[in-house]
Every structure is written in C-alpha cells, then in structure tokens.
Amino acid sequence: MEAAREHMQRKITLALDGRLLKRVRALAAERGASVGAMLAGELQKMVERESAYALARAKALAQLDSPFHLGGARIADREALHDRQALR
C-alpha cells in the first residue's frame, strides 16, 4: 500500500507573479500541455540530472581511490637502474 501511495500524483500550490503566470500559460499552450504537466516534466528532468550527476561524482571519486596503472615495467633494483652496459 505504501508503494502505491508513493506513485500517486499529488497537487501542490504555487504562487507566481501575474505577468509570469500569463507567459507560462502561453508557453504551455504553445507546447500543447498544461502548466502542471509542463512543470512536472521540467522538475522530473531536474531530478534526473541531479541523480546522474551524483552517480558520476561517486564513480569519479571511487576511481580516485584506486591507483592508475600507467604501464611500464618495474625496475628490480638500483643497480639495474644505473646499469650503463645494458644501454650500450
């Protein structure tokens, strides 16, 4: 029952300046949508962008915790590093 209640649409009250409301209604009409549907869609996009950002941030931070392998071979010891005979 709780899950069904979570997915129910709920109404909210929004206070807008008269001029803004007039422009929003015109914009919604141009898009063939109601003001409520248009706002709900924009709010959904905002939530999705925020979720995607949080996921990407967590992924990037996790990658910083693990070392990057840049290739190359490990040198056995100091003598091998300074072995000029191997370079000739």
Backbone as a ProteinNet text record, in pm:
[ID]
protein_1_A
[PRIMARY]
MEAAREHMQRKITLALDGRLLKRVRALAAERGASVGAMLAGELQKMVERESAYALARAKALAQLDSPFHLGGARIADREALHDRQALR
[TERTIARY]
82.2	0	87.2	201	290.9	347.8	386.1	443.6	342.1	217.3	112.4	90.6	100	80.5	194.6	314.7	430.6	416.7	350.8	338.1	213.2	131.8	12.9	55.5	-12.1	17.9	-45.6	27.1	-22.7	-20.6	-114.9	-123.9	-43.2	12.5	82.3	29.2	52.6	14	139.6	132.6	247.5	204.4	275.6	244.2	338.2	282.1	359.6	309.6	399.2	363.2	265.5	170.2	67.5	124.3	223.7	283.8	355.9	424.8	494.6	394.5	288.2	186	125.8	102.1	46	141.6	270.7	370.2	384.3	378.1	389	269.6	150.8	31.2	42.6	94.1	111	213.5	322.7	424.8	369	293.9	233.4	136.8	59.3	-35.5	38.1	150.8	230	282.3	311.9	363.2	251.5	130.3	16.5	6.8	46.6	45.7	-16.9	-50.6	-97.7	23.4	0.9	109.1	160.7	70.6	109.5	192.5	151.5	226	363.4	368.4	496	590.8	541.9	624.1	667.6	576.3	610	721.5	714.3	817.7	952.5	953.1	1079	1136.4	1052.4	1100	1157.6	1094.5	1144.9	1283.7	1302	1433.1	1537.9	1501.7	1595.8	1640	1545	1576.3	1665	1636	1716.8	1859	1874.6	2008.5	2086.7	2019.5	2086.1	2129.8	2044.6	2079.1	2195.9	2195.3	2305	2435.6	2428.5	2548.4	2601.8	2513.1	2556.1	2621.5	2566.4	2623.6	2761.5	2772.9	2901	3005.6	2964.9	3057.6	3108.3	3016.7	3055.8	3151.2	3123.5	3208.8	3348.8	3355	3483.8	3562.8	3496.8	3565.9	3616.5	3540.5	3584.3	3708.4	3713.1	3830	3953.5	3934.9	4048.6	4107.6	4025.4	4072.4	4157.4	4145.3	4224.6	4336.1	4454.1	4567.1	4549.3	4605	4602.8	4728.5	4714.6	4830.5	4871.3	4988.4	5034.5	5125.9	5136.9	5219.7	5364.4	5450	5591.3	5622.4	5752.8	5797.1	5859.5	5849.6	5908.5	6057.9	6138.2	6282.8	6317.8	6400.2	6431.5	6503.6	6608.7	6685.5	6759.1	6829.4	6901	7011.9	7080.6	7188.9	7136.4	7022	6963.5	6926	6887.9	6852.3	6974.7	7088.8	7211.4	7305.4	7257.2	7340.6	7360.3	7476.9	7507.3	7538.2	7585.3	7618.6	7492.5	7380.4	7257	7208.8	7251.7	7210.1	7295	7412.9	7504.8	7476.9
-119	0	126.2	120.5	236.3	268.9	165.7	188.6	253.6	211	269.8	415.8	446.5	583.5	674	616.8	692.5	735.5	655.1	683.3	764.5	792.8	874.5	1018.3	1081	1221.9	1305.6	1407	1496.2	1637.9	1715.7	1854.6	1942.5	2047.9	2147	2285.2	2379.6	2517.2	2596.3	2678.3	2755.4	2900.1	2991.8	3133.7	3195.8	3255.4	3320	3461.7	3547.9	3682.7	3672	3761.7	3757.3	3758.1	3844	3851	3721.2	3664.4	3538.1	3427.1	3421.6	3318.2	3327.8	3449.4	3468.6	3413.5	3441.7	3392.3	3240.5	3185.5	3040.5	2970.9	3026.2	2967	2968.4	3078.3	3088	2985	2971.7	2874.2	2732.1	2702.5	2569.3	2543.8	2644.9	2629.3	2604.1	2673.6	2651.6	2508.2	2452	2315.4	2211.8	2257.2	2165.3	2091	2157.6	2093.9	2188.8	2133.7	2218.7	2273.8	2378	2434.3	2327.9	2254	2149.8	2040.6	1996.3	1891	1942.1	2066.1	2123.3	2135.2	2183.2	2195.6	2058.7	1962.5	1827.8	1769.1	1789.5	1739.8	1805.1	1935.7	2006.8	1964.9	1946.3	1901.5	1760.4	1674.3	1538.6	1542	1627.8	1641	1689.2	1783.6	1834.1	1723.4	1643.4	1533.2	1430.1	1398.5	1301.4	1352.3	1481.2	1538.2	1533.8	1565	1564	1421.9	1324.2	1185	1139.1	1176.7	1139.5	1203.7	1328.7	1397.1	1328	1294.5	1229.3	1094.9	1020.2	890.6	909.5	1005	1030.2	1077.3	1159.3	1210	1095.3	1009.6	895.6	803.2	783.1	698.2	758.9	890.1	958.1	953.9	974.4	970.3	829.5	728.2	589.7	560.3	615	593.9	661.5	772.5	840.4	759	675.3	592	474.4	437.1	324.6	379.4	319.9	372.6	345.7	434.2	417.8	343.5	244.9	173.3	243.9	302.7	379.8	299.7	171.4	87.4	87.5	34.4	29.3	-92.5	-123.4	-238.9	-191.7	-273.1	-241.1	-270.1	-180.3	-197.9	-280.3	-382.3	-475.7	-408.4	-332.4	-269.8	-147.2	-79	43.6	17.1	-94.6	-127.5	-144.3	-206.6	-224.7	-89.9	4	137	208.6	188.5	258.3	171.9	61.9	-29	31.2	93	158.4	55.6	-61.9	-163.3	-204.9	-209.8	-251.4	-146.4	-21.8	85.2	95.4	29.7	39.2	-61
0	0	0	71.8	78.6	-59.5	-135.9	-268.3	-361.7	-353	-436.1	-399	-272.4	-226.2	-274.3	-284.8	-330.6	-475.8	-558.7	-701.2	-734.9	-636.7	-661.3	-689	-783.3	-808.6	-698.3	-659	-554.5	-607.4	-564	-606.3	-512.5	-570.4	-490	-526.9	-441.4	-468.9	-498.9	-601.8	-645.1	-663.2	-605.2	-619.4	-721.7	-826.4	-931.1	-953	-997	-1037.5	-1155	-1162.6	-1266.8	-1407.3	-1431.1	-1565.1	-1600.2	-1501.9	-1525.5	-1553.5	-1476.9	-1496.3	-1636.1	-1683	-1816.7	-1922.7	-1907.3	-2003.3	-1995.6	-1874	-1856.3	-1920.2	-1901.6	-1964.2	-2116.3	-2171.8	-2317.1	-2365.5	-2291.9	-2327.7	-2323	-2219.6	-2207.2	-2322.6	-2358.2	-2469.3	-2600.1	-2621.7	-2743.3	-2749.9	-2634.4	-2628.3	-2624.7	-2617.8	-2613.1	-2481.2	-2373.6	-2241.5	-2140	-2026.9	-1917.6	-1843.4	-1766.3	-1685.6	-1589.4	-1528.8	-1434.3	-1499.3	-1617.8	-1688.1	-1730.4	-1775.9	-1817.2	-1697.9	-1585.5	-1465.7	-1413.9	-1416.1	-1370	-1456	-1586.8	-1676.6	-1649.6	-1629.7	-1601.6	-1466.8	-1367.7	-1236.7	-1245.2	-1325.1	-1344.6	-1407	-1507.3	-1572.3	-1472	-1386.4	-1286.2	-1192.3	-1146.9	-1055	-1124.3	-1249.7	-1324.2	-1345.9	-1378.1	-1396.1	-1265.7	-1155.9	-1025.7	-988.7	-1016.5	-988.6	-1073.9	-1202.3	-1292	-1246.1	-1201.3	-1152.8	-1027.6	-934.6	-810.2	-839.7	-934.1	-972.3	-1036.4	-1127.3	-1193.9	-1093	-998.6	-896.8	-809.2	-766.8	-683.4	-759.1	-887.5	-971.1	-984.5	-1008.6	-1023.6	-893.4	-782.1	-652.9	-622.5	-661.6	-641	-725	-846.3	-931.7	-873.1	-805.4	-743.6	-629.2	-566.6	-456.5	-503	-630.1	-680.4	-770	-762.3	-839.9	-989.4	-1068.5	-1213.5	-1256.7	-1343.4	-1396.5	-1525.2	-1525.5	-1640	-1731.5	-1705.8	-1790.6	-1743.5	-1823.9	-1788.8	-1703.7	-1697.8	-1620.4	-1490.2	-1391.8	-1262	-1265.7	-1210.1	-1206.7	-1083.6	-1103.5	-995.3	-879.6	-909.2	-801.9	-854.9	-767	-801.9	-903.7	-890.2	-981.8	-1124.5	-1137.6	-1270.7	-1331.5	-1250.2	-1297.4	-1353.8	-1290.7	-1331	-1414.3	-1466.8	-1547.1	-1685.8	-1707.2	-1834.6	-1944.4	-1906	-2003.5	-2081.9	-2014.6	-2081	-2180.6	-2161.3	-2251	-2376.9	-2378.2	-2493.6	-2597.9
[MASK]
++++++++++++++++++++++++++++++++++++++++++++++++++++++++++++++++++++++++++++++++++++++++

